[in-house]
Amino acid sequence: MTELLDILAQPAFWVAVLRIATPLIFGTLGVLLCERAGVLNLGIEGILVAGAFAGWLGVYLGLPLWGGVAVAALTGAAFGLLHAALTVGLALSQHVAGLGITMLATALSYYGYRVSFPKVNTPPTITPFAPMEWLGLPVLSAQTPLTLLALLLVPAVAWWLYRTPSGLALRMVGENPQAAEGQGLSVGRTRTAGIVAGSALMGVAGSFLTLSAFNAFFFNMVNGRGWICVALVVFASWRPGKALLGALLFAFFDALQLRLQQSGSSALPYQLYLMLPYALSILALVMVARKASYPQALMKPYRKGER
């Protein structure tokens, strides 16, 4: 217990929590927008990889850091448009299309890396975003601008979803597309816009890994974060504020297991520590998901004029 309190008293621990949570915040908001529109996007894992690679490669080739973020967002949006064409335009299985996007985006990213650097054993590096020391605030000053952007996006997305006509339209096509069509809305265009916007945020989530958390691209760096984001949306009951809470909760458990491993004072196998954030997150998900109110048209294909 004393060791745990010592860990929680360290500012560096909370810096790590916020850093780990940042890509999860971007990714969870991206999944939330897609699912609020009624479409499950299991392509997130691959889109994270593609965003990480495209953003990093853009900066490596001479773009500014924010230019790399923009490239990552456009890459995510492109894969989102493909996903929308398959699931909205052709009404194909959202599960199969999403997994296909993940495999395609991951394979293209790894292939692009091998083609771009065929004789490199050690990943080339870039100069990543610097911490915002000028803020003068505890914990936040040790973060990069992308973390601040992620935190600001949460209230912005919440305001847009619940306080604007376009946000209402997005939620409406995810709840009752027939009623939305009756009000003169284009269900296809609205869903496509939601998927593209959400996928762009997923691309930005990937770029955080290579432009902020690290300074290089390497294989398997996403490490299942996309699937965590999908689970966090359920935990959050499809609400941005609770999505932030879920991302911070998972990041807390993850940072804690890292500190417990580093302390070396326990005889427990390190695999148990690695399992800790996932096990506790599953427990929290089970407790919350049974009462979650999901979009009623989620994963239900829609064709104009059908009832």
N, C-alpha and C positions, 0 to 999 in steps of 0.2 A: 504493500500500500504506500509506503514511503517513497519507493522508487517511482510509482505512478504519479504521485503528487509532484515529485521533482521534475518529471517530464512535462507535466502540465504547466508548471511554473516557468518554463523556459520560453522566451519569445520566439526562439528559432523553431520550436515545435509548431506554433501557430502560423508562422511564416510558411512552413512546409505544408500545413493543412490547406491554406489558401492557394498555394501554388498547385497542389495536387487537384484541388477542386476546379480550377479554372477551365481546363478542357472539358470537364464533365458538365460545367454550367453551359458552355457554348453548345455542346452536343445534345444535352437534355432539352434545351430550348429549341434546337433544331428538330428533334424528334417530336416535341410537343406541337410545333406548328404543323408538321405533317399529319399527325394523328388527329389534331383538332379539325383538320380538313377531311378526315375520314380515311386516311391512307396510312397503313403501316409501312415504315421504311426501314427494312432490315439491311439496306445497303450502307448503313452508317459506318460499319467497321471498315469497309473498303474506301468510303469517302474520306474518312479520317486519314487513312494511309495516303490517298491521292492528294489531299490537301497538304499534308506534311511534306510530301515530296515536291509537289509543284511550287509551294511557297518557298521552300528552301532552295530549290534549283533556280527560281527566279532571282532570289537575292544573290546566289552564288554567281549568276551570270551578269550581275551589275545593277539590278533593281534596288531601290531603297527598301527598308524593312516593311514599311506600310504598303509598298508596291507588291512585296511578296505575300502579304496578307490578302491583298486584293486578288492576286492570282489564285491563291488557295480558295477564296470565296467563289471566284468564277469557275474554278475546276469543280467544286462541290455543286454549284448551280447546274453545270453541264450534265453531271451524272444525275442530278435531281430531275432535269428535263427528260433524260432518257427513262428514268424510273416512271415519271408521269406519263410518258408516251405508252409505256407498257401496261401500266395499271389503270390509268384513267382513259386513255385513248382506245386501247385494245381490250381493256377490262380483264387482263390476265391475272393470275394468282399473285397477290401482293407478297406472299411469303417467298414464292419461287423467284419472282422478279427481283426482290430485295437481295436474296442470297446470290443471285446471278450478278447483280451490280457489285456486291462485295467482292466476289471472286474476280470479276473483270477489272475493277479499279485497283485491287491489290496486285494482280498480275501485271497490269500495264505499268504501275508504279515501279515494281521491281525490275521489269524489263527495261523501262526507261533509265533506271539507275545503272543497270549493267551496260547498256549501250552508251550512256554518257561517260561512264568511268570504267572502261573495260579492264584496265590494268592497275586499278587502285585497290589495295588491300585494306587500307585505313580510310574511313570516310573523310572526305574533305570537310573543312570547317568554315564557318562564317562568323561574323561578329553579330551576336544576337542583341535583342532589346536590352537596354540597361535598366537597372532598378530606378524607381522614381524617388530618389533620395531627397529631391527638392520639396516633396510633400511635407516632410517633417512629422509624419504620423507613425506611431508604432505599428509594426506588422505590415501595413500597407506600403510604407516607404521602401520596403525590401522587395516589393513586387514590381513587375513590368507593366507598361501601359495596357497590354492585352488583358491583364487581370482586372484593371479598373474598368475597361470596356465591358468585360463580362458582367461585372457587378451592376453597371449602369443599364445594361440591356434587360436585366430582370424586371425592374419597374417599367421600363419602356415597353417591353413586350406585353406586360400585364395591362398597362394603360391602353395600348393599341387594341388588344383583344376585347376588352370590356367597355371601352369608352369611344370607339370609332365605328362608323358604318362598315368600313372594310373588315374590321376585326369581327363584327357581328356577322357579316356575310360568311367569313371563314368558318366560324363556329356553327352557323346555320347549315352549311353544306355537310358538315360532319355529324350533325344531329338529325336533320330531316331534309335531304336533298330535294325531295318532291315539293316541299313547302318553299324551299329556296327558288326552285324553278318557277313555281307559281307566282313568286314575287318579281319575276323577270331577271333573276340572276343566272349567269351561266355557271352551272355546277362544274363543268369540265375546266373552264378557265380559272375559276376560283381555286379548285383543288390543285391545279397545276401550279398556280402562283404560290400556294402554301408549300407545296413540295419543293419547289425551286428555292424559295426563301429559306426553308428549313435546312435544305441540303447545303446552301451557301454557309450557314452557321456551322454545320458539321465540318466543312472545309476549313473554316477559321479555327475550329477546335483542333484540327490536325496541325495547322500551321503553328499553333502555340508550342507544340512539342519541339519543333525544329528551329523556331525563331526566337523562343523565349526560354523554355525549360532546358533545352539542349542547344548545341550549335552545329549539329550535323544530322544527317538522315541515316538511319540504319534499319535493317530488317527487324520486324516484330516489335518495333518501338510502341505501337499502339496498344498491343498487349490486352485486347479484350475490352478496352474502354467503351467501345461502341455498344457492346451488349449491356454494359453497366448502365449506360444512358437510357437504353430502352426500358430497363427495369425501373430506373429512377422516375420515369414519367408515370408509371403505374403507381409507384410510391407517392408521387406528388398529386395524384388524382387529376392530372392534366392541368395543373395550376402553376404558373411561373414562380410564385413565392415559395411554395412547397418544393418546387424543383430545386431552388437554391438551397433550401434546408437539406434536402436529400443528398445533393452533391457534397455539401459541407460535412454531412454525417459520414458518408463513405470515405471522404478524404481524411476525416479525423481517425477513423479506424485504421486506414492504410498508413498514415503517418505514425500512429501509435505502434503498430506492429513493427515498423522499421526501427523505431527507437528501442523497442524491447529486444529486438534482435541485436542491435548494436551494443546494448548494455552488457550482454554476455553473462549476466548474473543468474540466468535460469538454465536448468538442465533440460528443459523441454526441447524437442526437435524444432528446427526452424520452420519446417513445413506447417506446423500448427500456427505459427505467427503469420505465415503467408495466407493461411486459410481464414484468419480472424476477420478481416474486413468483409469478405464475401459471406461468411457464415452469419455475421451479425446483420449484414444488409439483407440477406434472405429472411432472417427472422423478422426484421422490421417490415419487409415487404409483405410477408404473410399476415402480419398483424393489421396492416393498413389496407391491403388490396381487396379484402373481402367487402369492405365498405366503400370502395372507390366507385365513383360514378363516371363511367367511361362514355365517350361519344357514341351515340346510338347507331350511327351509320359506319362506324369504324370497320374496315376490312370488307365492306359490302360494295361491290361494283355497282355503278349507276349508269344507265343509258337513258338518254333524253326521251321523255314521253312514256317511260315504263312506270308502272305503279305496283 
